Amino acid sequence: MNLDFKNKKVLVRVDFNVPLEKGTFRITDDTRMRAAVPTIQHILKAGGAVILMSHFDRPLKKLNADGTINVQQYTLQHLVVHLAKLLSVSVQFADNCLGESAQKAVAALKSGEVLLLENTRFHKGEEKGDVEMAKSLAALGDIYINDAFGTAHRAHASTATMAQFFDKNHKSFGFLMQAEIDNANRLLNDAKKPAVAIIGGAKVSDKIMILERMLHVVDALIIGGAMAYTFIKAQGGEIGNSLCELDKLDAAKDLLEKAKAKGVQIYLPADSIVADKFAADARTGVMPSECIPVNWMGLDIGSQAITDFKKVILKSKTILWNGPMGVFEMEKFAKGTKSIAQAVAKATSKGAFSLVGGGDSVAALTLMNLSDQVSYVSTGGGAMLEFLEGKELPGIAAINA
């Protein structure tokens, strides 16, 4: 971000799509807002004025009964007071990101000041990547900075299309975006051995591409969460009522064969915490993962699996963790995910490089106050996944163009 910001009006695309408490609109997790602070403060200190753009939720898919936007529900105005506290400067607000109200607010903006524009997704053109909307947004500033890694995989007007209206001397990644790219590239291109990828979650279909890509990066793959049962069934195991994608059994077998051919060790949970129903008050037990009877389902990894997985993690020098080991939202089935979080933090303290991405993985670290004990926590779940899969992200390509 080596640009001249003095006396410039700088458009910064941030990702302020943060969770709000229903009814009170209180911010329950400001991680994404805090992550953008260094970029904003750098521009202010360099003498620039900051114009912030962000989406929030999907208001056009959740219209009022009369077809109007529920502005109170989806306005970014709820964030102004907290953002001002984070930045230690007052934050102005424009009730539209386009048109006269935005233009007037920008015209009055002075160096050292911050303006937050209204939700970009109040306009259909945002998600369509509309050129005219992008052009109108671009006209508001002198420089364009994309610091919204969480939306880098979307070819939207404010995340990708508008970059074409700025030359290389007037557009750049923000500090957050650059850090996300650098840490992902470190994992992909400079992984110290032995390296492990811990992949969890519900569906093989969501993670098959990252699993395939990691076969070329790591020495070991740990597979947990509900998706593990598709692999266990593919090997002939009995998994009871555990979640399984029957149409992905061949894909699971194929991955196991590819891993064997490449010498990549795959670890599946030896045992599972099983339940008689998908509920917090379910009866539970511990069973071998390949011997789960009918009417029981695996909802977390068991103690033997935790021991096995920890042993692999603690000897690794490079670690990727994406996805929970069980139904992390229910306390009865959270031990596996929490144990992995502790193991990744411990390995990091011994010198390993650890990259953690994905909502539940990050939530586990946050819950256990371990976020600052891993090397890097990604703010972009879907975007990080696609980057690691090897896909070109529109938000990154547009700045590099």
Secondary structure, 3 states (H helix, E strand, C coil): CCCCCCCCEEEEECCCCCCECCCCCCECCCHHHHHHHHHHHHHHHCCCEEEEECCCCCHHHCCCCCCCCCHHHHCHHHHHHHHHHHHCCCEEEECCCCHHHHHHHHHCCCCCCEEEECCHHHCHHHHHCCHHHHHHHHCCCCEEEECCHHHCCCCCCCCCHHHHHCCHHHEEECHHHHHHHHHHHHHHHCCCCCEEEEECCCCHHHHHHHHHHHCCCCCEEEECCCHHHHHHHHCCCEECCCCCCHHHHHHHHHHHHHHHHHCCEEECCCEEEEECCCCCCCCEEEEECCEECCCCEEEEECHHHHHHHHHHHHCCCEEEEECCCCCCCCHHHCHHHHHHHHHHHHHHHCCCEEEEECHHHHHHHHHCCCHHHCCEECCCHHHHHHHHHCCCCHHHHHHHC
